Amino acid sequence: MRHSDGQRPRCLIPFDRREGLTTSEAAERANRTERTIRMWCRDHDIGRHVAGGPWLVSKVALAMFLNGDAAALRAYLAGDRRSPAVAGYFAAEGLSDLVERWQTQAA
């Protein structure tokens, strides 16, 4: 799916396995069915097929979606990993080191 700006959603990009959940894990976290999680991945870009495999759901994007934080989710999907609104979700998931590593690589 492409967004209105013509860009592909940047869910789980850059990729680090620690950010991902299986659909089963995401379903348990969200108290929903795996089918619902797969539909959310397709419709809201909160996950992606990595290397052609099954859906992998972003912990960060799922948290944003469940919190109804559309602005943070839009920023995340646009590739933002540094703004306080997005970085806060990484911190809440215990993934602050990813943001720090990506900031170092971008510098």
Biopython code that builds the backbone (N, CA, C, O; Angstrom):
import numpy as np
from Bio.PDB.StructureBuilder import StructureBuilder

atoms = [
    (1, "MET", "N", (0.850, -1.183, 0.000)),
    (1, "MET", "CA", (0.000, 0.000, 0.000)),
    (1, "MET", "C", (0.889, 1.237, 0.000)),
    (1, "MET", "O", (1.939, 1.266, 0.643)),
    (2, "ARG", "N", (0.459, 2.234, -0.717)),
    (2, "ARG", "CA", (1.180, 3.512, -0.731)),
    (2, "ARG", "C", (0.341, 4.564, -0.027)),
    (2, "ARG", "O", (-0.889, 4.518, -0.058)),
    (3, "HIS", "N", (1.006, 5.493, 0.595)),
    (3, "HIS", "CA", (0.318, 6.597, 1.244)),
    (3, "HIS", "C", (0.093, 7.720, 0.247)),
    (3, "HIS", "O", (0.561, 7.662, -0.890)),
    (4, "SER", "N", (-0.622, 8.733, 0.681)),
    (4, "SER", "CA", (-0.977, 9.846, -0.197)),
    (4, "SER", "C", (0.250, 10.553, -0.771)),
    (4, "SER", "O", (0.158, 11.181, -1.826)),
    (5, "ASP", "N", (1.398, 10.461, -0.093)),
    (5, "ASP", "CA", (2.616, 11.090, -0.608)),
    (5, "ASP", "C", (3.338, 10.201, -1.621)),
    (5, "ASP", "O", (4.405, 10.566, -2.115)),
    (6, "GLY", "N", (2.768, 9.045, -1.931)),
    (6, "GLY", "CA", (3.346, 8.138, -2.909)),
    (6, "GLY", "C", (4.412, 7.213, -2.366)),
    (6, "GLY", "O", (4.936, 6.376, -3.101)),
    (7, "GLN", "N", (4.746, 7.345, -1.090)),
    (7, "GLN", "CA", (5.786, 6.519, -0.480)),
    (7, "GLN", "C", (5.193, 5.242, 0.116)),
    (7, "GLN", "O", (4.059, 5.231, 0.594)),
    (8, "ARG", "N", (5.971, 4.185, 0.078)),
    (8, "ARG", "CA", (5.567, 2.937, 0.727)),
    (8, "ARG", "C", (5.738, 3.108, 2.233)),
    (8, "ARG", "O", (6.681, 3.768, 2.671)),
    (9, "PRO", "N", (4.849, 2.529, 3.032)),
    (9, "PRO", "CA", (4.996, 2.588, 4.482)),
    (9, "PRO", "C", (6.308, 1.939, 4.922)),
    (9, "PRO", "O", (6.698, 0.895, 4.399)),
    (10, "ARG", "N", (6.971, 2.554, 5.868)),
    (10, "ARG", "CA", (8.282, 2.086, 6.318)),
    (10, "ARG", "C", (8.183, 1.324, 7.635)),
    (10, "ARG", "O", (8.952, 1.564, 8.566)),
    (11, "CYS", "N", (7.228, 0.406, 7.698)),
    (11, "CYS", "CA", (7.067, -0.431, 8.879)),
    (11, "CYS", "C", (8.205, -1.447, 8.938)),
    (11, "CYS", "O", (8.491, -2.136, 7.958)),
    (12, "LEU", "N", (8.846, -1.529, 10.097)),
    (12, "LEU", "CA", (9.959, -2.441, 10.323)),
    (12, "LEU", "C", (11.136, -2.165, 9.382)),
    (12, "LEU", "O", (11.865, -3.080, 8.999)),
    (13, "ILE", "N", (11.307, -0.907, 9.022)),
    (13, "ILE", "CA", (12.446, -0.471, 8.203)),
    (13, "ILE", "C", (13.072, 0.730, 8.907)),
    (13, "ILE", "O", (12.390, 1.738, 9.094)),
    (14, "PRO", "N", (14.335, 0.664, 9.302)),
    (14, "PRO", "CA", (15.230, -0.466, 9.169)),
    (14, "PRO", "C", (14.749, -1.645, 10.018)),
    (14, "PRO", "O", (14.048, -1.469, 11.014)),
    (15, "PHE", "N", (15.141, -2.843, 9.599)),
    (15, "PHE", "CA", (14.655, -4.051, 10.243)),
    (15, "PHE", "C", (15.539, -4.474, 11.392)),
    (15, "PHE", "O", (16.762, -4.536, 11.269)),
    (16, "ASP", "N", (14.903, -4.765, 12.515)),
    (16, "ASP", "CA", (15.550, -5.414, 13.644)),
    (16, "ASP", "C", (14.514, -6.363, 14.234)),
    (16, "ASP", "O", (13.432, -5.933, 14.634)),
    (17, "ARG", "N", (14.835, -7.619, 14.288)),
    (17, "ARG", "CA", (13.884, -8.657, 14.713)),
    (17, "ARG", "C", (13.271, -8.369, 16.081)),
    (17, "ARG", "O", (12.138, -8.770, 16.347)),
    (18, "ARG", "N", (13.998, -7.685, 16.939)),
    (18, "ARG", "CA", (13.470, -7.407, 18.285)),
    (18, "ARG", "C", (12.219, -6.538, 18.256)),
    (18, "ARG", "O", (11.432, -6.550, 19.202)),
    (19, "GLU", "N", (12.030, -5.781, 17.171)),
    (19, "GLU", "CA", (10.840, -4.929, 17.076)),
    (19, "GLU", "C", (9.607, -5.718, 16.668)),
    (19, "GLU", "O", (8.488, -5.230, 16.825)),
    (20, "GLY", "N", (9.786, -6.917, 16.152)),
    (20, "GLY", "CA", (8.673, -7.654, 15.569)),
    (20, "GLY", "C", (8.000, -8.640, 16.495)),
    (20, "GLY", "O", (8.597, -9.180, 17.427)),
    (21, "LEU", "N", (6.737, -8.849, 16.201)),
    (21, "LEU", "CA", (5.919, -9.866, 16.864)),
    (21, "LEU", "C", (5.315, -10.761, 15.796)),
    (21, "LEU", "O", (5.034, -10.303, 14.689)),
    (22, "THR", "N", (5.113, -12.029, 16.117)),
    (22, "THR", "CA", (4.335, -12.881, 15.230)),
    (22, "THR", "C", (2.871, -12.442, 15.334)),
    (22, "THR", "O", (2.503, -11.718, 16.259)),
    (23, "THR", "N", (2.055, -12.871, 14.404)),
    (23, "THR", "CA", (0.627, -12.522, 14.495)),
    (23, "THR", "C", (0.013, -13.128, 15.744)),
    (23, "THR", "O", (-0.902, -12.547, 16.328)),
    (24, "SER", "N", (0.496, -14.274, 16.158)),
    (24, "SER", "CA", (-0.009, -14.902, 17.384)),
    (24, "SER", "C", (0.331, -14.050, 18.608)),
    (24, "SER", "O", (-0.522, -13.818, 19.465)),
    (25, "GLU", "N", (1.572, -13.589, 18.683)),
    (25, "GLU", "CA", (1.983, -12.737, 19.808)),
    (25, "GLU", "C", (1.215, -11.418, 19.795)),
    (25, "GLU", "O", (0.783, -10.938, 20.843)),
    (26, "ALA", "N", (1.047, -10.839, 18.618)),
    (26, "ALA", "CA", (0.315, -9.573, 18.510)),
    (26, "ALA", "C", (-1.147, -9.761, 18.894)),
    (26, "ALA", "O", (-1.733, -8.898, 19.548)),
    (27, "ALA", "N", (-1.739, -10.884, 18.493)),
    (27, "ALA", "CA", (-3.137, -11.164, 18.827)),
    (27, "ALA", "C", (-3.315, -11.262, 20.339)),
    (27, "ALA", "O", (-4.286, -10.749, 20.895)),
    (28, "GLU", "N", (-2.374, -11.918, 20.989)),
    (28, "GLU", "CA", (-2.438, -12.039, 22.443)),
    (28, "GLU", "C", (-2.300, -10.666, 23.104)),
    (28, "GLU", "O", (-3.031, -10.338, 24.038)),
    (29, "ARG", "N", (-1.363, -9.881, 22.609)),
    (29, "ARG", "CA", (-1.129, -8.546, 23.171)),
    (29, "ARG", "C", (-2.355, -7.649, 22.998)),
    (29, "ARG", "O", (-2.699, -6.883, 23.898)),
    (30, "ALA", "N", (-3.010, -7.744, 21.845)),
    (30, "ALA", "CA", (-4.147, -6.876, 21.527)),
    (30, "ALA", "C", (-5.493, -7.477, 21.951)),
    (30, "ALA", "O", (-6.531, -6.823, 21.849)),
    (31, "ASN", "N", (-5.464, -8.717, 22.423)),
    (31, "ASN", "CA", (-6.689, -9.431, 22.785)),
    (31, "ASN", "C", (-7.655, -9.516, 21.594)),
    (31, "ASN", "O", (-8.856, -9.281, 21.720)),
    (32, "ARG", "N", (-7.088, -9.857, 20.452)),
    (32, "ARG", "CA", (-7.846, -10.017, 19.200)),
    (32, "ARG", "C", (-7.424, -11.326, 18.550)),
    (32, "ARG", "O", (-6.514, -11.998, 19.036)),
    (33, "THR", "N", (-8.075, -11.688, 17.462)),
    (33, "THR", "CA", (-7.718, -12.901, 16.742)),
    (33, "THR", "C", (-6.550, -12.631, 15.790)),
    (33, "THR", "O", (-6.266, -11.486, 15.439)),
    (34, "GLU", "N", (-5.888, -13.703, 15.386)),
    (34, "GLU", "CA", (-4.811, -13.546, 14.407)),
    (34, "GLU", "C", (-5.357, -13.005, 13.094)),
    (34, "GLU", "O", (-4.684, -12.231, 12.414)),
    (35, "ARG", "N", (-6.551, -13.400, 12.738)),
    (35, "ARG", "CA", (-7.166, -12.885, 11.506)),
    (35, "ARG", "C", (-7.295, -11.363, 11.578)),
    (35, "ARG", "O", (-6.989, -10.661, 10.613)),
    (36, "THR", "N", (-7.744, -10.865, 12.716)),
    (36, "THR", "CA", (-7.870, -9.413, 12.898)),
    (36, "THR", "C", (-6.504, -8.745, 12.767)),
    (36, "THR", "O", (-6.380, -7.703, 12.125)),
    (37, "ILE", "N", (-5.492, -9.338, 13.367)),
    (37, "ILE", "CA", (-4.139, -8.767, 13.288)),
    (37, "ILE", "C", (-3.673, -8.720, 11.835)),
    (37, "ILE", "O", (-3.125, -7.709, 11.397)),
    (38, "ARG", "N", (-3.884, -9.801, 11.081)),
    (38, "ARG", "CA", (-3.487, -9.799, 9.672)),
    (38, "ARG", "C", (-4.239, -8.714, 8.893)),
    (38, "ARG", "O", (-3.660, -8.064, 8.022)),
    (39, "MET", "N", (-5.516, -8.519, 9.201)),
    (39, "MET", "CA", (-6.285, -7.453, 8.533)),
    (39, "MET", "C", (-5.729, -6.084, 8.909)),
    (39, "MET", "O", (-5.630, -5.213, 8.045)),
    (40, "TRP", "N", (-5.368, -5.870, 10.155)),
    (40, "TRP", "CA", (-4.779, -4.603, 10.578)),
    (40, "TRP", "C", (-3.449, -4.370, 9.872)),
    (40, "TRP", "O", (-3.140, -3.248, 9.470)),
    (41, "CYS", "N", (-2.665, -5.434, 9.723)),
    (41, "CYS", "CA", (-1.390, -5.304, 8.990)),
    (41, "CYS", "C", (-1.654, -4.840, 7.567)),
    (41, "CYS", "O", (-0.986, -3.935, 7.067)),
    (42, "ARG", "N", (-2.622, -5.456, 6.922)),
    (42, "ARG", "CA", (-2.952, -5.111, 5.542)),
    (42, "ARG", "C", (-3.556, -3.715, 5.433)),
    (42, "ARG", "O", (-3.188, -2.945, 4.546)),
    (43, "ASP", "N", (-4.472, -3.389, 6.324)),
    (43, "ASP", "CA", (-5.237, -2.141, 6.215)),
    (43, "ASP", "C", (-4.569, -0.935, 6.860)),
    (43, "ASP", "O", (-4.820, 0.200, 6.454)),
    (44, "HIS", "N", (-3.721, -1.165, 7.859)),
    (44, "HIS", "CA", (-3.132, -0.051, 8.619)),
    (44, "HIS", "C", (-1.606, -0.065, 8.612)),
    (44, "HIS", "O", (-0.967, 0.765, 9.259)),
    (45, "ASP", "N", (-1.028, -1.011, 7.876)),
    (45, "ASP", "CA", (0.432, -1.055, 7.682)),
    (45, "ASP", "C", (1.227, -1.216, 8.972)),
    (45, "ASP", "O", (2.333, -0.688, 9.083)),
    (46, "ILE", "N", (0.680, -1.937, 9.949)),
    (46, "ILE", "CA", (1.396, -2.109, 11.214)),
    (46, "ILE", "C", (2.335, -3.310, 11.194)),
    (46, "ILE", "O", (2.985, -3.607, 12.197)),
    (47, "GLY", "N", (2.410, -3.996, 10.071)),
    (47, "GLY", "CA", (3.308, -5.135, 9.915)),
    (47, "GLY", "C", (3.669, -5.288, 8.458)),
    (47, "GLY", "O", (3.181, -4.560, 7.594)),
    (48, "ARG", "N", (4.532, -6.248, 8.204)),
    (48, "ARG", "CA", (4.902, -6.522, 6.819)),
    (48, "ARG", "C", (5.418, -7.942, 6.715)),
    (48, "ARG", "O", (5.778, -8.571, 7.709)),
    (49, "HIS", "N", (5.444, -8.429, 5.488)),
    (49, "HIS", "CA", (6.056, -9.724, 5.193)),
    (49, "HIS", "C", (7.555, -9.473, 5.060)),
    (49, "HIS", "O", (7.980, -8.712, 4.190)),
    (50, "VAL", "N", (8.340, -10.090, 5.893)),
    (50, "VAL", "CA", (9.786, -9.927, 5.834)),
    (50, "VAL", "C", (10.353, -11.104, 5.046)),
    (50, "VAL", "O", (10.132, -12.263, 5.397)),
    (51, "ALA", "N", (11.080, -10.795, 3.987)),
    (51, "ALA", "CA", (11.695, -11.803, 3.120)),
    (51, "ALA", "C", (10.666, -12.800, 2.604)),
    (51, "ALA", "O", (10.956, -13.990, 2.478)),
    (52, "GLY", "N", (9.461, -12.313, 2.305)),
    (52, "GLY", "CA", (8.421, -13.152, 1.732)),
    (52, "GLY", "C", (7.784, -14.117, 2.714)),
    (52, "GLY", "O", (6.991, -14.968, 2.312)),
    (53, "GLY", "N", (8.114, -14.004, 3.984)),
    (53, "GLY", "CA", (7.580, -14.908, 5.002)),
    (53, "GLY", "C", (6.229, -14.454, 5.525)),
    (53, "GLY", "O", (5.564, -13.622, 4.908)),
    (54, "PRO", "N", (5.825, -15.002, 6.663)),
    (54, "PRO", "CA", (4.549, -14.618, 7.259)),
    (54, "PRO", "C", (4.607, -13.180, 7.775)),
    (54, "PRO", "O", (5.674, -12.571, 7.840)),
    (55, "TRP", "N", (3.443, -12.654, 8.140)),
    (55, "TRP", "CA", (3.395, -11.302, 8.692)),
    (55, "TRP", "C", (4.270, -11.215, 9.930)),
    (55, "TRP", "O", (4.305, -12.132, 10.751)),
    (56, "LEU", "N", (4.965, -10.113, 10.050)),
    (56, "LEU", "CA", (5.671, -9.736, 11.260)),
    (56, "LEU", "C", (5.109, -8.369, 11.643)),
    (56, "LEU", "O", (5.100, -7.447, 10.829)),
    (57, "VAL", "N", (4.648, -8.245, 12.867)),
    (57, "VAL", "CA", (3.972, -7.040, 13.337)),
    (57, "VAL", "C", (4.941, -6.210, 14.164)),
    (57, "VAL", "O", (5.638, -6.744, 15.027)),
    (58, "SER", "N", (4.991, -4.914, 13.907)),
    (58, "SER", "CA", (5.836, -4.020, 14.688)),
    (58, "SER", "C", (5.210, -3.797, 16.061)),
    (58, "SER", "O", (4.054, -3.388, 16.164)),
    (59, "LYS", "N", (5.978, -4.066, 17.111)),
    (59, "LYS", "CA", (5.508, -3.778, 18.470)),
    (59, "LYS", "C", (5.155, -2.303, 18.604)),
    (59, "LYS", "O", (4.157, -1.938, 19.225)),
    (60, "VAL", "N", (5.995, -1.470, 18.011)),
    (60, "VAL", "CA", (5.846, -0.018, 18.099)),
    (60, "VAL", "C", (4.578, 0.433, 17.377)),
    (60, "VAL", "O", (3.771, 1.176, 17.934)),
    (61, "ALA", "N", (4.409, -0.021, 16.134)),
    (61, "ALA", "CA", (3.226, 0.371, 15.355)),
    (61, "ALA", "C", (1.956, -0.168, 15.985)),
    (61, "ALA", "O", (0.935, 0.520, 16.000)),
    (62, "LEU", "N", (2.001, -1.391, 16.508)),
    (62, "LEU", "CA", (0.822, -1.960, 17.171)),
    (62, "LEU", "C", (0.439, -1.117, 18.384)),
    (62, "LEU", "O", (-0.740, -0.833, 18.592)),
    (63, "ALA", "N", (1.414, -0.720, 19.175)),
    (63, "ALA", "CA", (1.126, 0.111, 20.358)),
    (63, "ALA", "C", (0.507, 1.443, 19.944)),
    (63, "ALA", "O", (-0.448, 1.906, 20.567)),
    (64, "MET", "N", (1.045, 2.055, 18.903)),
    (64, "MET", "CA", (0.492, 3.316, 18.403)),
    (64, "MET", "C", (-0.955, 3.127, 17.949)),
    (64, "MET", "O", (-1.830, 3.934, 18.262)),
    (65, "PHE", "N", (-1.184, 2.051, 17.209)),
    (65, "PHE", "CA", (-2.522, 1.761, 16.703)),
    (65, "PHE", "C", (-3.499, 1.521, 17.850)),
    (65, "PHE", "O", (-4.597, 2.078, 17.858)),
    (66, "LEU", "N", (-3.106, 0.694, 18.816)),
    (66, "LEU", "CA", (-3.988, 0.392, 19.951)),
    (66, "LEU", "C", (-4.260, 1.623, 20.808)),
    (66, "LEU", "O", (-5.329, 1.739, 21.408)),
    (67, "ASN", "N", (-3.298, 2.544, 20.870)),
    (67, "ASN", "CA", (-3.477, 3.785, 21.631)),
    (67, "ASN", "C", (-4.240, 4.842, 20.847)),
    (67, "ASN", "O", (-4.555, 5.905, 21.383)),
    (68, "GLY", "N", (-4.538, 4.560, 19.585)),
    (68, "GLY", "CA", (-5.235, 5.551, 18.757)),
    (68, "GLY", "C", (-4.372, 6.753, 18.433)),
    (68, "GLY", "O", (-4.887, 7.842, 18.180)),
    (69, "ASP", "N", (-3.067, 6.563, 18.439)),
    (69, "ASP", "CA", (-2.125, 7.657, 18.198)),
    (69, "ASP", "C", (-1.805, 7.735, 16.701)),
    (69, "ASP", "O", (-0.723, 7.343, 16.263)),
    (70, "ALA", "N", (-2.761, 8.247, 15.934)),
    (70, "ALA", "CA", (-2.646, 8.295, 14.471)),
    (70, "ALA", "C", (-1.469, 9.160, 14.023)),
    (70, "ALA", "O", (-0.805, 8.834, 13.039)),
    (71, "ALA", "N", (-1.204, 10.247, 14.727)),
    (71, "ALA", "CA", (-0.101, 11.134, 14.332)),
    (71, "ALA", "C", (1.238, 10.417, 14.469)),
    (71, "ALA", "O", (2.074, 10.487, 13.568)),
    (72, "ALA", "N", (1.445, 9.732, 15.582)),
    (72, "ALA", "CA", (2.698, 8.996, 15.771)),
    (72, "ALA", "C", (2.814, 7.860, 14.755)),
    (72, "ALA", "O", (3.898, 7.614, 14.227)),
    (73, "LEU", "N", (1.707, 7.163, 14.475)),
    (73, "LEU", "CA", (1.741, 6.075, 13.510)),
    (73, "LEU", "C", (2.070, 6.591, 12.111)),
    (73, "LEU", "O", (2.844, 5.967, 11.386)),
    (74, "ARG", "N", (1.491, 7.718, 11.734)),
    (74, "ARG", "CA", (1.818, 8.322, 10.426)),
    (74, "ARG", "C", (3.305, 8.662, 10.345)),
    (74, "ARG", "O", (3.962, 8.400, 9.337)),
    (75, "ALA", "N", (3.820, 9.247, 11.421)),
    (75, "ALA", "CA", (5.243, 9.611, 11.450)),
    (75, "ALA", "C", (6.115, 8.359, 11.355)),
    (75, "ALA", "O", (7.084, 8.331, 10.595)),
    (76, "TYR", "N", (5.775, 7.335, 12.118)),
    (76, "TYR", "CA", (6.525, 6.078, 12.081)),
    (76, "TYR", "C", (6.514, 5.486, 10.674)),
    (76, "TYR", "O", (7.562, 5.095, 10.160)),
    (77, "LEU", "N", (5.349, 5.417, 10.054)),
    (77, "LEU", "CA", (5.226, 4.831, 8.723)),
    (77, "LEU", "C", (5.937, 5.659, 7.654)),
    (77, "LEU", "O", (6.301, 5.138, 6.600)),
    (78, "ALA", "N", (6.134, 6.949, 7.928)),
    (78, "ALA", "CA", (6.873, 7.818, 7.013)),
    (78, "ALA", "C", (8.390, 7.670, 7.189)),
    (78, "ALA", "O", (9.166, 8.249, 6.428)),
    (79, "GLY", "N", (8.807, 6.895, 8.194)),
    (79, "GLY", "CA", (10.226, 6.654, 8.407)),
    (79, "GLY", "C", (10.830, 7.369, 9.600)),
    (79, "GLY", "O", (12.023, 7.221, 9.869)),
    (80, "ASP", "N", (10.024, 8.145, 10.323)),
    (80, "ASP", "CA", (10.508, 8.871, 11.500)),
    (80, "ASP", "C", (10.794, 7.881, 12.626)),
    (80, "ASP", "O", (9.912, 7.123, 13.028)),
    (81, "ARG", "N", (12.002, 7.889, 13.123)),
    (81, "ARG", "CA", (12.358, 7.064, 14.281)),
    (81, "ARG", "C", (12.945, 7.919, 15.396)),
    (81, "ARG", "O", (13.313, 7.394, 16.447)),
    (82, "ARG", "N", (13.037, 9.240, 15.180)),
    (82, "ARG", "CA", (13.752, 10.108, 16.113)),
    (82, "ARG", "C", (12.872, 11.077, 16.900)),
    (82, "ARG", "O", (13.233, 11.478, 18.006)),
    (83, "SER", "N", (11.733, 11.455, 16.349)),
    (83, "SER", "CA", (10.922, 12.450, 17.055)),
    (83, "SER", "C", (10.478, 11.891, 18.405)),
    (83, "SER", "O", (10.333, 10.678, 18.559)),
    (84, "PRO", "N", (10.265, 12.761, 19.371)),
    (84, "PRO", "CA", (9.853, 12.295, 20.696)),
    (84, "PRO", "C", (8.594, 11.421, 20.666)),
    (84, "PRO", "O", (8.490, 10.452, 21.419)),
    (85, "ALA", "N", (7.648, 11.763, 19.803)),
    (85, "ALA", "CA", (6.396, 10.989, 19.747)),
    (85, "ALA", "C", (6.655, 9.546, 19.335)),
    (85, "ALA", "O", (6.011, 8.631, 19.849)),
    (86, "VAL", "N", (7.585, 9.334, 18.417)),
    (86, "VAL", "CA", (7.894, 7.977, 17.940)),
    (86, "VAL", "C", (8.902, 7.303, 18.861)),
    (86, "VAL", "O", (8.714, 6.151, 19.250)),
    (87, "ALA", "N", (9.964, 8.009, 19.210)),
    (87, "ALA", "CA", (11.007, 7.435, 20.058)),
    (87, "ALA", "C", (10.451, 6.987, 21.404)),
    (87, "ALA", "O", (10.948, 6.026, 21.992)),
    (88, "GLY", "N", (9.422, 7.677, 21.895)),
    (88, "GLY", "CA", (8.794, 7.290, 23.155)),
    (88, "GLY", "C", (8.193, 5.894, 23.106)),
    (88, "GLY", "O", (8.232, 5.161, 24.094)),
    (89, "TYR", "N", (7.638, 5.527, 21.959)),
    (89, "TYR", "CA", (7.089, 4.175, 21.816)),
    (89, "TYR", "C", (8.207, 3.137, 21.777)),
    (89, "TYR", "O", (8.067, 2.053, 22.344)),
    (90, "PHE", "N", (9.308, 3.461, 21.114)),
    (90, "PHE", "CA", (10.447, 2.552, 21.132)),
    (90, "PHE", "C", (10.935, 2.367, 22.566)),
    (90, "PHE", "O", (11.243, 1.249, 22.978)),
    (91, "ALA", "N", (11.006, 3.458, 23.326)),
    (91, "ALA", "CA", (11.449, 3.376, 24.720)),
    (91, "ALA", "C", (10.491, 2.517, 25.540)),
    (91, "ALA", "O", (10.929, 1.687, 26.336)),
    (92, "ALA", "N", (9.195, 2.708, 25.352)),
    (92, "ALA", "CA", (8.199, 1.940, 26.103)),
    (92, "ALA", "C", (8.301, 0.442, 25.817)),
    (92, "ALA", "O", (7.948, -0.382, 26.660)),
    (93, "GLU", "N", (8.781, 0.101, 24.633)),
    (93, "GLU", "CA", (8.944, -1.307, 24.259)),
    (93, "GLU", "C", (10.340, -1.826, 24.599)),
    (93, "GLU", "O", (10.679, -2.960, 24.263)),
    (94, "GLY", "N", (11.147, -1.003, 25.261)),
    (94, "GLY", "CA", (12.496, -1.418, 25.631)),
    (94, "GLY", "C", (13.454, -1.458, 24.450)),
    (94, "GLY", "O", (14.416, -2.226, 24.445)),
    (95, "LEU", "N", (13.183, -0.619, 23.442)),
    (95, "LEU", "CA", (13.973, -0.617, 22.214)),
    (95, "LEU", "C", (14.684, 0.711, 21.959)),
    (95, "LEU", "O", (14.985, 1.038, 20.811)),
    (96, "SER", "N", (14.953, 1.471, 23.005)),
    (96, "SER", "CA", (15.630, 2.765, 22.851)),
    (96, "SER", "C", (16.972, 2.625, 22.160)),
    (96, "SER", "O", (17.399, 3.521, 21.433)),
    (97, "ASP", "N", (17.638, 1.500, 22.386)),
    (97, "ASP", "CA", (18.957, 1.312, 21.761)),
    (97, "ASP", "C", (18.861, 1.289, 20.235)),
    (97, "ASP", "O", (19.819, 1.661, 19.557)),
    (98, "LEU", "N", (17.737, 0.865, 19.690)),
    (98, "LEU", "CA", (17.569, 0.891, 18.231)),
    (98, "LEU", "C", (17.566, 2.315, 17.712)),
    (98, "LEU", "O", (18.221, 2.616, 16.714)),
    (99, "VAL", "N", (16.837, 3.188, 18.378)),
    (99, "VAL", "CA", (16.768, 4.590, 17.958)),
    (99, "VAL", "C", (18.153, 5.210, 18.040)),
    (99, "VAL", "O", (18.575, 5.929, 17.133)),
    (100, "GLU", "N", (18.861, 4.929, 19.133)),
    (100, "GLU", "CA", (20.214, 5.475, 19.297)),
    (100, "GLU", "C", (21.145, 4.957, 18.199)),
    (100, "GLU", "O", (21.934, 5.723, 17.646)),
    (101, "ARG", "N", (21.060, 3.666, 17.882)),
    (101, "ARG", "CA", (21.907, 3.091, 16.843)),
    (101, "ARG", "C", (21.600, 3.721, 15.482)),
    (101, "ARG", "O", (22.518, 4.050, 14.729)),
    (102, "TRP", "N", (20.313, 3.891, 15.165)),
    (102, "TRP", "CA", (19.931, 4.475, 13.879)),
    (102, "TRP", "C", (20.359, 5.930, 13.793)),
    (102, "TRP", "O", (20.729, 6.403, 12.719)),
    (103, "GLN", "N", (20.314, 6.651, 14.922)),
    (103, "GLN", "CA", (20.762, 8.054, 14.914)),
    (103, "GLN", "C", (22.254, 8.109, 14.629)),
    (103, "GLN", "O", (22.710, 8.971, 13.878)),
    (104, "THR", "N", (23.017, 7.200, 15.218)),
    (104, "THR", "CA", (24.461, 7.149, 15.013)),
    (104, "THR", "C", (24.776, 6.827, 13.564)),
    (104, "THR", "O", (25.670, 7.438, 12.977)),
    (105, "GLN", "N", (24.057, 5.876, 12.975)),
    (105, "GLN", "CA", (24.294, 5.479, 11.580)),
    (105, "GLN", "C", (23.957, 6.597, 10.617)),
    (105, "GLN", "O", (24.601, 6.742, 9.578)),
    (106, "ALA", "N", (22.938, 7.399, 10.961)),
    (106, "ALA", "CA", (22.502, 8.490, 10.072)),
    (106, "ALA", "C", (23.446, 9.674, 10.132)),
    (106, "ALA", "O", (23.490, 10.478, 9.200)),
    (107, "ALA", "N", (24.203, 9.794, 11.214)),
    (107, "ALA", "CA", (25.103, 10.952, 11.391)),
    (107, "ALA", "C", (26.330, 10.872, 10.520)),
    (107, "ALA", "O", (27.174, 11.768, 10.558)),
]
sb = StructureBuilder()
sb.init_structure("model")
sb.init_model(0)
sb.init_chain("A")
sb.init_seg("    ")
for serial, (resi, resn, name, xyz) in enumerate(atoms, 1):
    if name == "N":
        sb.init_residue(resn, " ", resi, " ")
    sb.init_atom(name, np.array(xyz, "f"), 0.0, 1.0, " ", f" {name:<3s}", serial, name[0])
structure = sb.get_structure()
